[in-house]
Amino acid sequence: MSELTQAQNPADLQARNSEPEAALLPPVDVVEDATGITLYADMPGVPKDRLQLRVDGDQLSIEGELVLPAPAQLQPSHVEVNLQRYRRRFTLSKELDANQVSAELAQGVLRVRIPKAAHAQPRRIEVQVA
């Protein structure tokens, strides 16, 4: 897929973001069709008000904070995941229209739709008979 790339090195990502806080990388599926791409990011426990989706230039950033309600008097005896934040960054190609990004959050899955720019969309050319 030539339209979307992701930062591979967490140290590079932190240097570019200037955010030292560690975060989970949410698993993301990317589906491409003739009109654009759709990202599906698994972010369980993240409510809409704790989710941030930003486009800055050619960078798409997804960040969310986990909210797992638990009674205050309970202390966990074992924690496998102790990070409370998801973070992922992608570089968008020039073929995608960053001004037309849309997003939905349902049952812990963030769906982000990024259409192709008009110049990158397939189009039919009508042939004239002379």
Backbone as numpy.savetxt, mean C-alpha at the origin, in Angstrom:
# Nx Ny Nz CAx CAy CAz Cx Cy Cz
6.36 -7.44 -13.33 5.51 -6.28 -13.33 6.41 -5.05 -13.33
6.29 -4.23 -14.33 7.18 -3.09 -14.48 6.61 -1.82 -13.89
5.42 -1.84 -13.37 4.77 -0.60 -12.96 4.93 -0.25 -11.50
5.34 -1.20 -10.68 5.39 -0.97 -9.25 6.58 -1.70 -8.68
7.37 -1.01 -7.88 8.47 -1.67 -7.20 8.40 -1.32 -5.74
9.04 -2.10 -4.91 9.01 -1.83 -3.49 10.42 -1.69 -2.96
10.55 -0.94 -1.88 11.84 -0.81 -1.22 12.19 -2.16 -0.62
13.35 -2.70 -0.94 13.74 -4.02 -0.48 14.52 -3.98 0.83
15.31 -2.96 1.02 16.19 -2.90 2.17 15.57 -2.03 3.26
15.20 -2.60 4.42 14.60 -1.80 5.48 15.48 -0.64 5.93
16.80 -0.80 5.91 17.69 0.30 6.30 17.56 1.46 5.33
17.47 1.17 4.01 17.28 2.22 3.03 15.95 2.92 3.23
14.92 2.14 3.52 13.59 2.70 3.75 13.59 3.62 4.95
14.24 3.19 6.05 14.29 4.04 7.23 15.08 5.31 6.96
16.15 5.21 6.20 16.95 6.39 5.90 16.15 7.38 5.09
15.35 6.89 4.12 14.55 7.78 3.30 13.39 8.36 4.09
12.80 7.61 4.98 11.66 8.06 5.76 12.06 8.89 6.96
13.27 8.73 7.47 13.72 9.33 8.71 12.82 8.91 9.86
12.32 7.70 9.82 11.47 7.17 10.86 12.15 5.96 11.48
12.71 6.10 12.68 13.45 4.99 13.27 12.57 3.88 13.83
11.27 4.12 14.01 10.39 3.13 14.62 10.26 1.88 13.75
10.46 0.73 14.34 10.33 -0.55 13.62 8.86 -0.79 13.29
8.62 -1.50 12.21 7.24 -1.77 11.78 7.18 -3.11 11.08
5.99 -3.69 11.08 5.72 -4.92 10.34 5.52 -4.59 8.87
5.95 -5.49 8.01 5.67 -5.37 6.58 4.38 -6.14 6.30
3.30 -5.44 5.96 2.07 -6.19 5.68 2.22 -6.98 4.39
1.71 -8.21 4.35 1.74 -8.95 3.08 0.85 -8.25 2.06
1.34 -8.13 0.84 0.61 -7.41 -0.21 0.55 -8.28 -1.47
-0.65 -8.39 -2.03 -0.83 -9.01 -3.34 -1.08 -7.89 -4.33
-0.47 -7.97 -5.51 -0.64 -6.96 -6.54 -1.23 -7.65 -7.77
-2.35 -7.10 -8.24 -3.02 -7.65 -9.42 -3.03 -6.56 -10.47
-2.54 -6.90 -11.66 -2.50 -5.93 -12.76 -3.49 -6.35 -13.83
-4.20 -5.36 -14.38 -5.06 -5.61 -15.54 -4.79 -4.52 -16.57
-5.56 -4.48 -17.63 -5.31 -3.54 -18.72 -5.49 -2.08 -18.30
-6.25 -1.83 -17.24 -6.55 -0.44 -16.86 -5.79 0.04 -15.63
-5.03 -0.83 -14.96 -4.29 -0.39 -13.79 -3.88 -1.53 -12.90
-3.55 -1.21 -11.64 -3.18 -2.23 -10.68 -4.04 -2.09 -9.42
-4.19 -3.20 -8.73 -4.88 -3.22 -7.45 -3.98 -3.92 -6.45
-3.77 -3.28 -5.30 -2.98 -3.84 -4.22 -3.94 -4.29 -3.13
-3.69 -5.48 -2.58 -4.44 -5.99 -1.44 -3.45 -6.18 -0.30
-3.55 -5.35 0.74 -2.63 -5.41 1.87 -3.37 -5.95 3.09
-2.84 -7.01 3.68 -3.43 -7.58 4.89 -2.96 -6.77 6.09
-3.91 -6.09 6.75 -3.59 -5.25 7.90 -4.60 -5.46 9.02
-4.69 -6.69 9.55 -5.67 -6.95 10.60 -5.41 -6.11 11.84
-6.49 -5.66 12.46 -6.38 -4.87 13.68 -6.17 -3.40 13.47
-6.15 -2.94 12.20 -5.94 -1.52 11.91 -7.29 -0.90 11.55
-7.81 0.03 12.38 -9.05 0.72 12.03 -8.78 1.85 11.03
-9.83 2.29 10.36 -9.70 3.33 9.33 -9.03 4.60 9.86
-9.36 4.99 11.09 -8.80 6.23 11.63 -7.31 6.12 12.00
-6.74 4.92 11.96 -5.32 4.72 12.25 -4.55 4.30 11.00
-5.15 4.51 9.83 -4.55 4.12 8.56 -4.18 5.36 7.77
-2.98 5.38 7.22 -2.54 6.49 6.38 -2.06 5.94 5.05
-2.57 6.53 4.00 -2.17 6.19 2.64 -1.75 7.50 2.00
-0.48 7.57 1.54 0.04 8.82 0.98 0.73 8.55 -0.35
0.58 9.51 -1.25 1.35 9.51 -2.49 2.18 10.79 -2.47
3.47 10.63 -2.55 4.39 11.76 -2.57 5.31 11.56 -3.76
5.06 12.32 -4.83 5.81 12.13 -6.06 5.48 10.77 -6.64
6.49 9.91 -6.77 6.25 8.57 -7.29 6.24 7.52 -6.19
6.13 7.95 -4.94 6.14 7.04 -3.79 4.74 6.86 -3.20
4.29 5.61 -3.07 3.05 5.28 -2.40 3.42 4.69 -1.04
2.94 5.30 0.04 3.23 4.82 1.39 1.95 4.36 2.06
2.03 3.20 2.68 0.92 2.65 3.44 1.43 2.48 4.87
0.68 3.03 5.83 1.06 2.91 7.22 -0.19 2.78 8.07
-0.16 1.88 9.02 -1.30 1.69 9.90 -0.87 1.27 11.29
-1.64 1.69 12.29 -1.35 1.35 13.67 -2.37 0.35 14.18
-1.88 -0.75 14.75 -2.75 -1.79 15.30 -3.47 -1.29 16.55
-4.73 -1.64 16.64 -5.50 -1.37 17.84 -6.14 -2.69 18.24
-5.57 -3.31 19.26 -6.09 -4.59 19.75 -6.61 -4.38 21.17
-7.93 -4.26 21.29 -8.48 -3.99 22.62 -8.26 -5.17 23.57
-7.83 -4.84 24.78 -7.63 -5.85 25.82 -7.89 -5.16 27.16
-8.45 -5.87 28.09 -8.66 -5.28 29.42 -7.34 -4.80 30.02
-7.38 -3.64 30.67 -6.17 -3.02 31.22 -5.48 -3.87 32.27
-6.23 -4.66 33.02 -5.63 -5.45 34.09 -4.94 -6.72 33.60
-5.08 -7.09 32.34 -4.44 -8.29 31.81 -3.05 -7.97 31.28
-2.11 -8.83 31.62 -0.75 -8.72 31.11 -0.47 -9.97 30.29
0.00 -9.83 29.04 0.28 -11.02 28.23 1.44 -11.83 28.81
1.30 -13.14 28.76 2.39 -14.00 29.24 3.33 -14.39 28.09
2.84 -14.24 26.86 3.64 -14.57 25.68 3.17 -13.70 24.53
4.09 -13.04 23.83 3.75 -12.18 22.70 4.65 -12.56 21.53
4.04 -12.98 20.43 4.84 -13.33 19.24 5.08 -12.13 18.35
4.14 -11.22 18.31 4.29 -10.00 17.52 4.12 -8.83 18.47
5.19 -8.11 18.71 5.10 -6.99 19.65 5.16 -5.63 18.96
5.23 -5.60 17.65 5.21 -4.33 16.93 3.77 -3.89 16.73
3.51 -2.62 16.84 2.14 -2.10 16.76 1.89 -1.31 15.48
2.79 -1.40 14.51 2.65 -0.59 13.30 2.99 -1.41 12.07
2.20 -1.18 11.01 2.50 -1.72 9.68 3.05 -0.58 8.83
4.00 -0.89 7.96 4.51 0.13 7.04 5.01 -0.55 5.78
4.67 0.05 4.64 5.14 -0.46 3.35 5.21 0.71 2.38
6.21 0.71 1.52 6.39 1.78 0.53 6.64 1.16 -0.83
6.02 1.77 -1.84 6.17 1.32 -3.22 6.54 2.52 -4.10
7.29 2.24 -5.16 7.59 3.26 -6.16 6.67 3.02 -7.35
5.93 4.06 -7.74 4.98 3.97 -8.84 5.66 4.36 -10.15
5.34 3.65 -11.21 5.91 4.00 -12.51 5.16 5.19 -13.09
5.71 5.78 -14.13 5.09 6.91 -14.81 3.82 6.50 -15.55
3.63 5.19 -15.75 2.43 4.70 -16.43 1.19 4.74 -15.55
1.38 4.91 -14.24 0.25 4.94 -13.31 -0.15 6.37 -12.99
-1.44 6.59 -12.79 -1.98 7.92 -12.49 -2.11 8.08 -10.98
-1.11 8.65 -10.35 -1.07 8.81 -8.90 -2.16 9.75 -8.39
-2.75 10.55 -9.26 -3.82 11.47 -8.85 -5.17 10.78 -8.74
-5.27 9.54 -9.20 -6.55 8.83 -9.22 -6.56 7.61 -8.29
-5.72 7.59 -7.28 -5.65 6.46 -6.35 -6.92 6.44 -5.50
-7.49 5.24 -5.32 -8.64 5.07 -4.43 -8.34 3.90 -3.49
-9.00 3.91 -2.33 -8.72 2.86 -1.34 -9.97 2.52 -0.55
-10.05 1.24 -0.14 -11.13 0.75 0.72 -10.50 -0.14 1.77
-11.10 -0.14 2.96 -10.65 -1.02 4.03 -11.84 -1.84 4.48
-11.72 -3.17 4.42 -12.80 -4.05 4.85 -12.22 -5.31 5.48
-12.63 -5.60 6.70 -12.24 -6.81 7.41 -10.73 -7.04 7.44
-9.99 -5.96 7.69 -8.55 -6.07 7.83 -7.77 -6.11 6.53
-8.45 -5.93 5.39 -7.77 -5.94 4.10 -7.92 -4.56 3.45
-6.80 -3.93 3.15 -6.79 -2.65 2.45 -6.70 -2.93 0.96
-7.64 -2.38 0.19 -7.65 -2.52 -1.27 -7.34 -1.15 -1.85
-6.23 -1.06 -2.60 -5.80 0.20 -3.22 -5.83 0.02 -4.72
-6.57 0.88 -5.41 -6.68 0.83 -6.88 -5.93 2.02 -7.46
-5.02 1.74 -8.39 -4.25 2.78 -9.06 -4.43 2.57 -10.56
-5.20 3.43 -11.22 -5.40 3.25 -12.66 -4.18 3.68 -13.46
-4.08 3.16 -14.66 -3.03 3.60 -15.57 -3.37 5.00 -16.06
-2.34 5.77 -16.36 -2.52 7.10 -16.93 -3.13 6.95 -18.32
-3.81 7.97 -18.78 -4.49 7.92 -20.08 -3.52 7.52 -21.20
-2.29 8.04 -21.18 -1.33 7.72 -22.25 -0.89 6.26 -22.22
-1.07 5.57 -21.08 -0.63 4.18 -20.96 -1.78 3.17 -21.14
-3.00 3.66 -21.25 -4.15 2.78 -21.41 -4.19 2.23 -22.84
-4.59 0.98 -22.98 -4.75 0.46 -24.33 -5.90 1.19 -25.00
-5.75 1.45 -26.25 -6.83 2.14 -26.98 -6.97 1.56 -28.37
-8.17 1.66 -28.88 -8.48 1.14 -30.20 -8.31 2.28 -31.20
-7.67 1.98 -32.30 -7.48 2.97 -33.35 -8.34 2.56 -34.53
-9.22 3.47 -34.88 -10.11 3.17 -36.00 -9.39 3.40 -37.33
-9.59 2.47 -38.22 -8.96 2.54 -39.54 -9.95 3.15 -40.51
-9.52 4.17 -41.23 -10.36 4.81 -42.24 -10.15 4.12 -43.58
-11.23 3.98 -44.33 -11.15 3.41 -45.68 -11.11 4.57 -46.65
-10.11 4.54 -47.54 -9.98 5.63 -48.51 -10.44 5.23 -49.87
